[in-house]
């Protein structure tokens, strides 16, 4: 037994941050094939900054909005 309490998952406040956008950019930069519904979810959560990253990697289409 330890005295350390387990850490919960990443909180929503921390997910909706620059870290999240960095994670999206890393995935796209390494060529990850992210589905259209997931890209749309990124835009819904992060707005224009996510849209700009997705456009930068030529993964954007109007259907994502």
HUHU-V148097 format. One record per run of one state. SS is the DSSP state (H for helix, E for strand, L for the rest). FROM is the first residue (numbers start at 0). TO is the last residue. Records with the same first field share a line. If there is no record, write none. Layout:
BEGIN
SS = FROM-TO ; FROM-TO
END
This chain:
BEGIN
L = 0-10 ; 15-16 ; 29-34 ; 46-46 ; 56-60 ; 64-64
H = 11-14 ; 17-28 ; 35-45 ; 47-55 ; 61-63
END
